[in-house]
């Protein structure tokens, strides 16, 4: 991939959750919240703020949670990705 996020942004790909129950009921018709789950593919280096360099607190291959309205969706070669500021990441899986 030729996209490299800059400053304090990450490039992530959404992890789609299974939208069917064990009995086969499709949950796609239920209202969706804006919380998304994704895996980080690439990260920026960090950002200078008030003369201090703030390095990235997340790294590649981490699973993250973010709100859809805080990120930018891009499509590259038919695949969807998200550009997200580090401060807009709500949580990471451990």
CNS distance restraints for C-alpha pairs under 8 A (distance, minus, plus):
assign (resid   4 and name CA) (resid  11 and name CA) 7.54 0.50 0.50
assign (resid   4 and name CA) (resid  42 and name CA) 6.63 0.50 0.50
assign (resid   4 and name CA) (resid  43 and name CA) 7.17 0.50 0.50
assign (resid   4 and name CA) (resid  44 and name CA) 6.98 0.50 0.50
assign (resid   5 and name CA) (resid   9 and name CA) 5.60 0.50 0.50
assign (resid   5 and name CA) (resid  10 and name CA) 5.78 0.50 0.50
assign (resid   5 and name CA) (resid  11 and name CA) 6.20 0.50 0.50
assign (resid   5 and name CA) (resid  42 and name CA) 6.91 0.50 0.50
assign (resid   5 and name CA) (resid  43 and name CA) 5.83 0.50 0.50
assign (resid   5 and name CA) (resid  44 and name CA) 4.91 0.50 0.50
assign (resid   5 and name CA) (resid  83 and name CA) 7.48 0.50 0.50
assign (resid   6 and name CA) (resid  10 and name CA) 7.95 0.50 0.50
assign (resid   6 and name CA) (resid  43 and name CA) 7.50 0.50 0.50
assign (resid   6 and name CA) (resid  44 and name CA) 4.51 0.50 0.50
assign (resid   6 and name CA) (resid  45 and name CA) 6.75 0.50 0.50
assign (resid   6 and name CA) (resid  46 and name CA) 7.74 0.50 0.50
assign (resid   7 and name CA) (resid  44 and name CA) 5.07 0.50 0.50
assign (resid   7 and name CA) (resid  45 and name CA) 5.68 0.50 0.50
assign (resid   7 and name CA) (resid  46 and name CA) 4.79 0.50 0.50
assign (resid   7 and name CA) (resid  47 and name CA) 4.98 0.50 0.50
assign (resid   8 and name CA) (resid  43 and name CA) 7.54 0.50 0.50
assign (resid   8 and name CA) (resid  44 and name CA) 5.47 0.50 0.50
assign (resid   8 and name CA) (resid  45 and name CA) 6.59 0.50 0.50
assign (resid   8 and name CA) (resid  46 and name CA) 4.56 0.50 0.50
assign (resid   8 and name CA) (resid  47 and name CA) 5.56 0.50 0.50
assign (resid   8 and name CA) (resid  55 and name CA) 7.88 0.50 0.50
assign (resid   8 and name CA) (resid  56 and name CA) 6.63 0.50 0.50
assign (resid   8 and name CA) (resid  85 and name CA) 5.72 0.50 0.50
assign (resid   8 and name CA) (resid  86 and name CA) 5.54 0.50 0.50
assign (resid   9 and name CA) (resid  43 and name CA) 6.17 0.50 0.50
assign (resid   9 and name CA) (resid  44 and name CA) 5.47 0.50 0.50
assign (resid   9 and name CA) (resid  46 and name CA) 7.81 0.50 0.50
assign (resid   9 and name CA) (resid  83 and name CA) 6.45 0.50 0.50
assign (resid   9 and name CA) (resid  84 and name CA) 5.31 0.50 0.50
assign (resid   9 and name CA) (resid  85 and name CA) 4.26 0.50 0.50
assign (resid   9 and name CA) (resid  86 and name CA) 5.55 0.50 0.50
assign (resid  10 and name CA) (resid  40 and name CA) 6.61 0.50 0.50
assign (resid  10 and name CA) (resid  41 and name CA) 7.55 0.50 0.50
assign (resid  10 and name CA) (resid  42 and name CA) 5.82 0.50 0.50
assign (resid  10 and name CA) (resid  43 and name CA) 4.35 0.50 0.50
assign (resid  10 and name CA) (resid  44 and name CA) 6.12 0.50 0.50
assign (resid  10 and name CA) (resid  82 and name CA) 7.93 0.50 0.50
assign (resid  10 and name CA) (resid  83 and name CA) 5.66 0.50 0.50
assign (resid  10 and name CA) (resid  84 and name CA) 5.33 0.50 0.50
assign (resid  10 and name CA) (resid  85 and name CA) 6.40 0.50 0.50
assign (resid  10 and name CA) (resid  86 and name CA) 6.77 0.50 0.50
assign (resid  11 and name CA) (resid  40 and name CA) 5.94 0.50 0.50
assign (resid  11 and name CA) (resid  41 and name CA) 5.63 0.50 0.50
assign (resid  11 and name CA) (resid  42 and name CA) 5.19 0.50 0.50
assign (resid  11 and name CA) (resid  43 and name CA) 6.24 0.50 0.50
assign (resid  11 and name CA) (resid  81 and name CA) 6.76 0.50 0.50
assign (resid  11 and name CA) (resid  82 and name CA) 5.71 0.50 0.50
assign (resid  11 and name CA) (resid  83 and name CA) 4.85 0.50 0.50
assign (resid  11 and name CA) (resid  84 and name CA) 6.67 0.50 0.50
assign (resid  12 and name CA) (resid  38 and name CA) 5.87 0.50 0.50
assign (resid  12 and name CA) (resid  39 and name CA) 5.34 0.50 0.50
assign (resid  12 and name CA) (resid  40 and name CA) 4.25 0.50 0.50
assign (resid  12 and name CA) (resid  41 and name CA) 5.25 0.50 0.50
assign (resid  12 and name CA) (resid  42 and name CA) 7.09 0.50 0.50
assign (resid  12 and name CA) (resid  81 and name CA) 5.72 0.50 0.50
assign (resid  12 and name CA) (resid  82 and name CA) 5.15 0.50 0.50
assign (resid  12 and name CA) (resid  83 and name CA) 6.54 0.50 0.50
assign (resid  12 and name CA) (resid  84 and name CA) 7.67 0.50 0.50
assign (resid  13 and name CA) (resid  38 and name CA) 5.22 0.50 0.50
assign (resid  13 and name CA) (resid  39 and name CA) 5.49 0.50 0.50
assign (resid  13 and name CA) (resid  40 and name CA) 6.64 0.50 0.50
assign (resid  13 and name CA) (resid  41 and name CA) 7.03 0.50 0.50
assign (resid  13 and name CA) (resid  80 and name CA) 6.89 0.50 0.50
assign (resid  13 and name CA) (resid  81 and name CA) 4.82 0.50 0.50
assign (resid  13 and name CA) (resid  82 and name CA) 6.16 0.50 0.50
assign (resid  14 and name CA) (resid  36 and name CA) 6.97 0.50 0.50
assign (resid  14 and name CA) (resid  37 and name CA) 5.76 0.50 0.50
assign (resid  14 and name CA) (resid  38 and name CA) 4.00 0.50 0.50
assign (resid  14 and name CA) (resid  39 and name CA) 6.48 0.50 0.50
assign (resid  14 and name CA) (resid  80 and name CA) 7.87 0.50 0.50
assign (resid  14 and name CA) (resid  81 and name CA) 6.92 0.50 0.50
assign (resid  14 and name CA) (resid  82 and name CA) 7.46 0.50 0.50
assign (resid  15 and name CA) (resid  36 and name CA) 7.91 0.50 0.50
assign (resid  15 and name CA) (resid  37 and name CA) 5.55 0.50 0.50
assign (resid  15 and name CA) (resid  38 and name CA) 4.88 0.50 0.50
assign (resid  15 and name CA) (resid  39 and name CA) 6.85 0.50 0.50
assign (resid  16 and name CA) (resid  37 and name CA) 7.54 0.50 0.50
assign (resid  19 and name CA) (resid  26 and name CA) 5.93 0.50 0.50
assign (resid  19 and name CA) (resid  27 and name CA) 5.16 0.50 0.50
assign (resid  19 and name CA) (resid  28 and name CA) 6.17 0.50 0.50
assign (resid  20 and name CA) (resid  24 and name CA) 5.47 0.50 0.50
assign (resid  20 and name CA) (resid  25 and name CA) 5.31 0.50 0.50
assign (resid  20 and name CA) (resid  26 and name CA) 4.56 0.50 0.50
assign (resid  20 and name CA) (resid  27 and name CA) 5.70 0.50 0.50
assign (resid  21 and name CA) (resid  25 and name CA) 5.27 0.50 0.50
assign (resid  21 and name CA) (resid  26 and name CA) 6.78 0.50 0.50
assign (resid  21 and name CA) (resid  27 and name CA) 7.44 0.50 0.50
assign (resid  28 and name CA) (resid  32 and name CA) 7.95 0.50 0.50
assign (resid  34 and name CA) (resid  67 and name CA) 5.27 0.50 0.50
assign (resid  34 and name CA) (resid  68 and name CA) 5.09 0.50 0.50
assign (resid  34 and name CA) (resid  69 and name CA) 7.12 0.50 0.50
assign (resid  35 and name CA) (resid  65 and name CA) 6.71 0.50 0.50
assign (resid  35 and name CA) (resid  66 and name CA) 5.68 0.50 0.50
assign (resid  35 and name CA) (resid  67 and name CA) 4.55 0.50 0.50
assign (resid  35 and name CA) (resid  68 and name CA) 6.19 0.50 0.50
assign (resid  36 and name CA) (resid  65 and name CA) 5.55 0.50 0.50
assign (resid  36 and name CA) (resid  66 and name CA) 5.38 0.50 0.50
assign (resid  36 and name CA) (resid  67 and name CA) 5.92 0.50 0.50
assign (resid  36 and name CA) (resid  68 and name CA) 6.30 0.50 0.50
assign (resid  37 and name CA) (resid  63 and name CA) 6.97 0.50 0.50
assign (resid  37 and name CA) (resid  64 and name CA) 5.73 0.50 0.50
assign (resid  37 and name CA) (resid  65 and name CA) 4.66 0.50 0.50
assign (resid  37 and name CA) (resid  66 and name CA) 6.70 0.50 0.50
assign (resid  38 and name CA) (resid  63 and name CA) 5.64 0.50 0.50
assign (resid  38 and name CA) (resid  64 and name CA) 5.41 0.50 0.50
assign (resid  38 and name CA) (resid  65 and name CA) 6.50 0.50 0.50
assign (resid  39 and name CA) (resid  60 and name CA) 7.70 0.50 0.50
assign (resid  39 and name CA) (resid  61 and name CA) 5.72 0.50 0.50
assign (resid  39 and name CA) (resid  62 and name CA) 5.63 0.50 0.50
assign (resid  39 and name CA) (resid  63 and name CA) 4.52 0.50 0.50
assign (resid  39 and name CA) (resid  64 and name CA) 6.17 0.50 0.50
assign (resid  40 and name CA) (resid  59 and name CA) 6.96 0.50 0.50
assign (resid  40 and name CA) (resid  60 and name CA) 4.95 0.50 0.50
assign (resid  40 and name CA) (resid  61 and name CA) 5.11 0.50 0.50
assign (resid  40 and name CA) (resid  62 and name CA) 5.58 0.50 0.50
assign (resid  40 and name CA) (resid  63 and name CA) 6.54 0.50 0.50
assign (resid  40 and name CA) (resid  64 and name CA) 7.29 0.50 0.50
assign (resid  41 and name CA) (resid  60 and name CA) 5.30 0.50 0.50
assign (resid  41 and name CA) (resid  61 and name CA) 6.11 0.50 0.50
assign (resid  42 and name CA) (resid  59 and name CA) 7.55 0.50 0.50
assign (resid  42 and name CA) (resid  60 and name CA) 5.55 0.50 0.50
assign (resid  43 and name CA) (resid  56 and name CA) 7.73 0.50 0.50
assign (resid  43 and name CA) (resid  58 and name CA) 7.92 0.50 0.50
assign (resid  43 and name CA) (resid  59 and name CA) 6.59 0.50 0.50
assign (resid  43 and name CA) (resid  60 and name CA) 6.68 0.50 0.50
assign (resid  44 and name CA) (resid  56 and name CA) 7.42 0.50 0.50
assign (resid  45 and name CA) (resid  55 and name CA) 6.47 0.50 0.50
assign (resid  45 and name CA) (resid  56 and name CA) 6.46 0.50 0.50
assign (resid  46 and name CA) (resid  53 and name CA) 7.02 0.50 0.50
assign (resid  46 and name CA) (resid  54 and name CA) 5.58 0.50 0.50
assign (resid  46 and name CA) (resid  55 and name CA) 4.40 0.50 0.50
assign (resid  46 and name CA) (resid  56 and name CA) 5.17 0.50 0.50
assign (resid  47 and name CA) (resid  53 and name CA) 5.69 0.50 0.50
assign (resid  47 and name CA) (resid  54 and name CA) 5.36 0.50 0.50
assign (resid  47 and name CA) (resid  55 and name CA) 6.67 0.50 0.50
assign (resid  48 and name CA) (resid  52 and name CA) 5.33 0.50 0.50
assign (resid  48 and name CA) (resid  53 and name CA) 4.29 0.50 0.50
assign (resid  48 and name CA) (resid  54 and name CA) 6.00 0.50 0.50
assign (resid  49 and name CA) (resid  53 and name CA) 6.34 0.50 0.50
assign (resid  49 and name CA) (resid  54 and name CA) 7.06 0.50 0.50
assign (resid  56 and name CA) (resid  86 and name CA) 7.34 0.50 0.50
assign (resid  57 and name CA) (resid  86 and name CA) 7.78 0.50 0.50
assign (resid  58 and name CA) (resid  62 and name CA) 7.09 0.50 0.50
assign (resid  58 and name CA) (resid  86 and name CA) 7.68 0.50 0.50
assign (resid  62 and name CA) (resid  92 and name CA) 6.84 0.50 0.50
assign (resid  62 and name CA) (resid  93 and name CA) 7.05 0.50 0.50
assign (resid  63 and name CA) (resid  92 and name CA) 5.64 0.50 0.50
assign (resid  63 and name CA) (resid  93 and name CA) 5.42 0.50 0.50
assign (resid  64 and name CA) (resid  89 and name CA) 6.76 0.50 0.50
assign (resid  64 and name CA) (resid  90 and name CA) 7.43 0.50 0.50
assign (resid  64 and name CA) (resid  91 and name CA) 5.71 0.50 0.50
assign (resid  64 and name CA) (resid  92 and name CA) 4.38 0.50 0.50
assign (resid  64 and name CA) (resid  93 and name CA) 6.30 0.50 0.50
assign (resid  65 and name CA) (resid  89 and name CA) 6.09 0.50 0.50
assign (resid  65 and name CA) (resid  90 and name CA) 5.57 0.50 0.50
assign (resid  65 and name CA) (resid  91 and name CA) 5.29 0.50 0.50
assign (resid  65 and name CA) (resid  92 and name CA) 6.33 0.50 0.50
assign (resid  66 and name CA) (resid  70 and name CA) 7.40 0.50 0.50
assign (resid  66 and name CA) (resid  71 and name CA) 7.86 0.50 0.50
assign (resid  66 and name CA) (resid  88 and name CA) 6.50 0.50 0.50
assign (resid  66 and name CA) (resid  89 and name CA) 4.95 0.50 0.50
assign (resid  66 and name CA) (resid  90 and name CA) 5.31 0.50 0.50
assign (resid  66 and name CA) (resid  91 and name CA) 7.33 0.50 0.50
assign (resid  67 and name CA) (resid  71 and name CA) 7.15 0.50 0.50
assign (resid  67 and name CA) (resid  88 and name CA) 7.66 0.50 0.50
assign (resid  67 and name CA) (resid  89 and name CA) 7.83 0.50 0.50
assign (resid  67 and name CA) (resid  90 and name CA) 7.76 0.50 0.50
assign (resid  68 and name CA) (resid  72 and name CA) 7.98 0.50 0.50
assign (resid  70 and name CA) (resid  84 and name CA) 7.11 0.50 0.50
assign (resid  70 and name CA) (resid  88 and name CA) 6.34 0.50 0.50
assign (resid  71 and name CA) (resid  82 and name CA) 6.27 0.50 0.50
assign (resid  71 and name CA) (resid  83 and name CA) 5.77 0.50 0.50
assign (resid  71 and name CA) (resid  84 and name CA) 4.85 0.50 0.50
assign (resid  71 and name CA) (resid  85 and name CA) 7.39 0.50 0.50
assign (resid  71 and name CA) (resid  88 and name CA) 7.78 0.50 0.50
assign (resid  72 and name CA) (resid  82 and name CA) 5.51 0.50 0.50
assign (resid  72 and name CA) (resid  83 and name CA) 5.17 0.50 0.50
assign (resid  72 and name CA) (resid  84 and name CA) 6.67 0.50 0.50
assign (resid  73 and name CA) (resid  80 and name CA) 6.74 0.50 0.50
assign (resid  73 and name CA) (resid  81 and name CA) 5.73 0.50 0.50
assign (resid  73 and name CA) (resid  82 and name CA) 4.56 0.50 0.50
assign (resid  73 and name CA) (resid  83 and name CA) 6.49 0.50 0.50
assign (resid  74 and name CA) (resid  80 and name CA) 5.80 0.50 0.50
assign (resid  74 and name CA) (resid  81 and name CA) 5.32 0.50 0.50
assign (resid  74 and name CA) (resid  82 and name CA) 6.08 0.50 0.50
assign (resid  74 and name CA) (resid  83 and name CA) 7.48 0.50 0.50
assign (resid  75 and name CA) (resid  79 and name CA) 5.34 0.50 0.50
assign (resid  75 and name CA) (resid  80 and name CA) 4.52 0.50 0.50
assign (resid  75 and name CA) (resid  81 and name CA) 6.15 0.50 0.50
assign (resid  76 and name CA) (resid  80 and name CA) 6.57 0.50 0.50
assign (resid  76 and name CA) (resid  81 and name CA) 7.56 0.50 0.50
assign (resid  84 and name CA) (resid  88 and name CA) 6.55 0.50 0.50
assign (resid  84 and name CA) (resid  89 and name CA) 7.25 0.50 0.50
assign (resid  85 and name CA) (resid  89 and name CA) 7.00 0.50 0.50
